[in-house]
Amino acid sequence: MMTHWPSPAKLNLFLYITGQRADGYHTLQTLFQFLDYGDTLHIEPRHDGEIHLLTPVTGVENEDNLIVRAARLLMKAASESGRLPAGSGADISIEKRLPMGGGLGGGSSNAATVLVALNHLWQCGLSIDELATLGLTLGADVPVFVRGHAAFAEGVGEILTPVNPPEKWYLVAHPG
Protein backbone atom coordinates (compact mmCIF):
# COMPACT_ATOMS: atom_id res chain seq x y z
CA MET A 1 0.00 0.00 0.00
CA MET A 2 1.42 3.39 -1.06
CA THR A 3 1.78 5.93 1.77
CA HIS A 4 2.41 9.67 1.49
CA TRP A 5 4.72 11.56 3.85
CA PRO A 6 5.28 15.33 4.07
CA SER A 7 8.91 16.41 4.10
CA PRO A 8 8.78 20.04 5.27
CA ALA A 9 11.18 22.92 4.71
CA LYS A 10 12.77 24.79 7.58
CA LEU A 11 14.05 28.30 8.10
CA ASN A 12 16.89 29.40 10.33
CA LEU A 13 15.27 32.41 12.02
CA PHE A 14 18.75 33.45 13.11
CA LEU A 15 22.18 31.89 12.80
CA TYR A 16 25.24 32.66 14.89
CA ILE A 17 28.51 30.90 14.10
CA THR A 18 30.20 30.37 17.47
CA GLY A 19 33.35 28.52 16.39
CA GLN A 20 34.85 25.78 14.25
CA ARG A 21 35.73 22.25 15.29
CA ALA A 22 38.86 20.37 14.25
CA ASP A 23 36.77 18.28 11.81
CA GLY A 24 35.77 21.43 9.91
CA TYR A 25 32.19 21.64 11.18
CA HIS A 26 31.11 25.03 12.48
CA THR A 27 29.54 25.28 15.90
CA LEU A 28 26.47 27.45 15.97
CA GLN A 29 23.36 28.71 17.62
CA THR A 30 20.20 28.88 15.54
CA LEU A 31 16.45 28.70 15.74
CA PHE A 32 14.86 26.16 13.39
CA GLN A 33 11.27 26.87 12.35
CA PHE A 34 9.32 24.51 10.09
CA LEU A 35 7.26 25.71 7.13
CA ASP A 36 3.94 24.37 5.88
CA TYR A 37 5.64 23.75 2.54
CA GLY A 38 8.02 21.12 1.29
CA ASP A 39 8.52 17.93 -0.65
CA THR A 40 6.28 14.87 -0.47
CA LEU A 41 7.64 11.33 -0.30
CA HIS A 42 5.58 8.40 -1.54
CA ILE A 43 6.65 5.11 0.00
CA GLU A 44 5.40 1.63 -0.74
CA PRO A 45 6.84 -1.24 1.30
CA ARG A 46 8.45 -4.14 -0.57
CA HIS A 47 8.98 -7.64 0.73
CA ASP A 48 12.21 -8.52 -1.08
CA GLY A 49 14.73 -6.43 0.89
CA GLU A 50 15.27 -4.00 -1.99
CA ILE A 51 15.36 -0.18 -1.80
CA HIS A 52 14.36 1.59 -5.03
CA LEU A 53 14.28 5.35 -5.60
CA LEU A 54 11.80 5.64 -8.47
CA THR A 55 12.28 9.37 -9.13
CA PRO A 56 15.99 10.16 -9.35
CA VAL A 57 17.06 13.68 -8.43
CA THR A 58 18.94 15.46 -11.22
CA GLY A 59 22.65 15.69 -10.49
CA VAL A 60 22.62 13.19 -7.61
CA GLU A 61 23.46 9.52 -8.08
CA ASN A 62 20.82 7.30 -6.43
CA GLU A 63 23.36 5.70 -4.08
CA ASP A 64 24.51 9.18 -2.93
CA ASN A 65 20.96 10.48 -2.44
CA LEU A 66 20.11 11.06 1.22
CA ILE A 67 16.79 9.27 0.67
CA VAL A 68 18.53 6.02 -0.29
CA ARG A 69 21.30 6.49 2.28
CA ALA A 70 18.71 6.97 5.05
CA ALA A 71 16.76 3.86 4.00
CA ARG A 72 19.92 1.73 3.91
CA LEU A 73 21.11 3.16 7.24
CA LEU A 74 17.83 2.28 8.96
CA MET A 75 17.87 -1.16 7.34
CA LYS A 76 21.39 -1.80 8.67
CA ALA A 77 20.73 -0.45 12.18
CA ALA A 78 17.43 -2.29 12.58
CA SER A 79 18.94 -5.50 11.23
CA GLU A 80 21.95 -5.32 13.57
CA SER A 81 19.63 -4.84 16.56
CA GLY A 82 17.33 -7.68 15.47
CA ARG A 83 14.40 -5.36 14.77
CA LEU A 84 14.16 -5.55 10.98
CA PRO A 85 11.42 -7.86 9.72
CA ALA A 86 12.68 -10.24 7.03
CA GLY A 87 12.40 -8.91 3.50
CA SER A 88 11.84 -5.26 4.47
CA GLY A 89 12.33 -2.96 1.49
CA ALA A 90 10.67 0.00 -0.18
CA ASP A 91 9.84 1.78 -3.41
CA ILE A 92 10.27 5.51 -2.82
CA SER A 93 9.33 8.41 -5.05
CA ILE A 94 9.52 12.12 -4.38
CA GLU A 95 7.59 15.19 -5.43
CA LYS A 96 10.48 17.65 -5.20
CA ARG A 97 9.38 21.23 -4.51
CA LEU A 98 12.32 22.51 -2.49
CA PRO A 99 15.31 23.81 -4.44
CA MET A 100 18.57 21.93 -3.98
CA GLY A 101 21.10 24.00 -2.07
CA GLY A 102 18.46 26.56 -1.14
CA GLY A 103 19.16 26.43 2.61
CA LEU A 104 15.68 25.10 3.38
CA GLY A 105 16.88 21.68 4.52
CA GLY A 106 15.25 19.67 1.73
CA GLY A 107 17.77 16.82 1.66
CA SER A 108 17.92 16.59 5.45
CA SER A 109 14.14 16.66 5.66
CA ASN A 110 13.89 13.91 3.06
CA ALA A 111 16.37 11.75 5.00
CA ALA A 112 14.51 12.26 8.28
CA THR A 113 11.16 11.53 6.64
CA VAL A 114 12.53 8.25 5.29
CA LEU A 115 13.89 7.26 8.72
CA VAL A 116 10.57 7.99 10.46
CA ALA A 117 8.37 6.53 7.71
CA LEU A 118 10.28 3.28 7.23
CA ASN A 119 10.66 2.78 10.98
CA HIS A 120 6.86 2.93 11.13
CA LEU A 121 6.11 0.95 7.97
CA TRP A 122 8.63 -1.79 8.76
CA GLN A 123 7.58 -1.78 12.44
CA CYS A 124 11.22 -1.65 13.60
CA GLY A 125 10.39 0.06 16.88
CA LEU A 126 13.38 2.41 17.02
CA SER A 127 12.81 5.39 19.32
CA ILE A 128 12.89 9.01 18.17
CA ASP A 129 16.23 9.37 19.98
CA GLU A 130 17.65 6.38 18.10
CA LEU A 131 16.38 7.76 14.79
CA ALA A 132 17.84 11.21 15.57
CA THR A 133 21.22 9.64 16.38
CA LEU A 134 21.16 7.74 13.09
CA GLY A 135 20.11 10.91 11.29
CA LEU A 136 23.06 12.86 12.67
CA THR A 137 25.40 10.52 10.77
CA LEU A 138 23.69 11.70 7.56
CA GLY A 139 23.73 15.43 8.33
CA ALA A 140 23.61 17.96 11.15
CA ASP A 141 20.06 19.13 10.29
CA VAL A 142 18.52 15.65 10.11
CA PRO A 143 17.80 15.28 13.88
CA VAL A 144 15.57 18.37 14.04
CA PHE A 145 13.48 16.98 11.19
CA VAL A 146 13.27 13.57 12.90
CA ARG A 147 11.94 15.30 16.02
CA GLY A 148 9.49 17.35 13.92
CA HIS A 149 9.35 20.41 16.16
CA ALA A 150 10.77 23.94 16.11
CA ALA A 151 13.95 24.05 18.17
CA PHE A 152 16.83 26.16 19.40
CA ALA A 153 19.97 24.37 18.20
CA GLU A 154 23.58 24.41 19.34
CA GLY A 155 26.71 22.41 18.62
CA VAL A 156 26.65 21.63 14.90
CA GLY A 157 22.86 21.65 15.13
CA GLU A 158 22.44 18.40 17.04
CA ILE A 159 21.86 19.82 20.54
CA LEU A 160 18.17 20.68 20.38
CA THR A 161 15.84 22.43 22.78
CA PRO A 162 12.18 22.39 21.67
CA VAL A 163 10.60 25.84 21.45
CA ASN A 164 7.23 27.26 20.49
CA PRO A 165 7.93 30.46 18.54
CA PRO A 166 4.93 32.64 17.74
CA GLU A 167 3.16 31.78 14.48
CA LYS A 168 4.24 34.20 11.77
CA TRP A 169 4.06 34.48 8.02
CA TYR A 170 7.33 34.20 6.11
CA LEU A 171 7.96 35.04 2.49
CA VAL A 172 10.45 32.70 0.86
CA ALA A 173 11.51 33.71 -2.66
CA HIS A 174 13.23 31.46 -5.19
CA PRO A 175 14.59 33.64 -8.00
CA GLY A 176 15.78 30.72 -10.13
N, C-alpha and C positions, 0 to 999 in steps of 0.2 A: 504494500500500500504506500503510495507516494505521500510524503508529508512536506509541509512548507514552513520554513523557519526564517523569521526576520533577522537580518544582520545589520544592526543600526550603525550610523555614523556617530562620531563623537567630536566635540570641540574641546580645545584647551582654553578655558576662560582666562587663564593667565599661565605664564610659563617663566619660571626663574631657574636659570642654570646655576647650580651651587658648587660645582666642581667637576673634576674628571677623574675617573678611576684608572688604574694601571692598564686595564683591559680595553681602554678607549671609550667606554660608555661614560656619558655625562650623568652626573647626579643632578637631581632637579626637585623642584616643588611645582606642582601644577594642580589645577582643578579640572577634572574630566566631567563633562556634561554630555549626556546622550541626546541625540536628535530623533525626532519621529520621521526619519528618512534614512534610507540605506538600501543595501542589496537584499535579495531574497534567495535563500538556498532551498532547493527542492531535493529531498533525499528519499530514496527508496531502498529499504534493506534488501540485501542479497543473501543467499544461503550457501555460497561457494567460496567464501573467504576473500573475494576480490573487491578491490576499490577501483571504481571507474569515475573519472571526471568527464562528464559528457559534453560540457561546454568549456573548451579550453579558453584561457585568457591570453589575448594577443601579447606576444613578447615574453611569456613565461612558460617554460617547459612544464608539463604536467607534474613531473616528479619534484620540481622545485616549488610548485604552487603550495601556498600555506594550507589550502583546503586538503590537498592530498597528504601533505606532511602531518597535519593534525590528525587525520583519520588513521594513518599508519602508526603515529605515536600512541594514540589511544588503544589501537589494536595490540601493540606490543606491550604497553603497560598493563592492560587488562589481562592479557594472556599470561604474562609473567606472574601476576598475582592470582591466577586461577579464576578470574572473573569474566572471561570472554567465552560466551557460548560458542560451541563448535560451528564453523562455517560462517561466522559473522562477516559481512561485507556490505558494500553499499554502492549504488549508482547515485552520483551527485551532479546536479546542474545548478547554474547560478544565473540569476537575472542581475547583471552588473549595472548599477546606477552610479556608484561612487567612483570618482576619477582615481586612477592609480597615481600614487605619489602626491595626492592632494592634501595630505595632513589630516584627513578625516578618519583614519584608522580602518579603512576598508579591509585590508588584508588581515589585520589582527582580529577584526570583528568576524570575518569569515572563519578564521581558524578557531576562535572561541565558540562560534555557533556550531561548527562541526563537532568539537569536543563535547559540548552539552547535548546536542541532538543525538549523536551516536551513542553516548553513554546511556541516554534514555531508551533509544530504539533497540539497542543491543542488550539492555537491562544489565549493564556491568556493575552498577551500584557504587561507582566512585563518588566520593564526596565533592562538594564545590571546592574545598581546599585542595584536594588531590588534583582536580581538573585545573585549578589556577596554577598549581606548581608545575604541572605538565606544560601548561600554556606559556609559562615564563621561559621555558626552553625554546619556544618558537619566536618569542618577541616580548619586549618589555610592556607593551600595551595589551597583550592578550589577557592577563589576569583580570583587568577591570571589566572587560567584555564578558568574561566567564561569570563574574559576580553580578553583572547586569544592573549596576546602580551607580549613580553619580558618586564621585569620590575625590577627596584630596589625596594626592599621590606624592610620595617622596622616594628616595633612593634612585633607581633608574625607572621608577614608575610602578614598582612592585609592592611598595609599602602603602597600603590603601586604608583610608579612613572614610567610611560611608558618610555622605552629607546629603542634605536636602536643600539645594539652592532654590531660590524663588523661581517660579515658572516665568520665563521670558520668551520673547520672540527674537530669533536671530536670522539675519539675512546672510546666506552663504552664496557667493557668486562664483561661477566657474566660467572664466572668459574663453576657454578653449573649446 
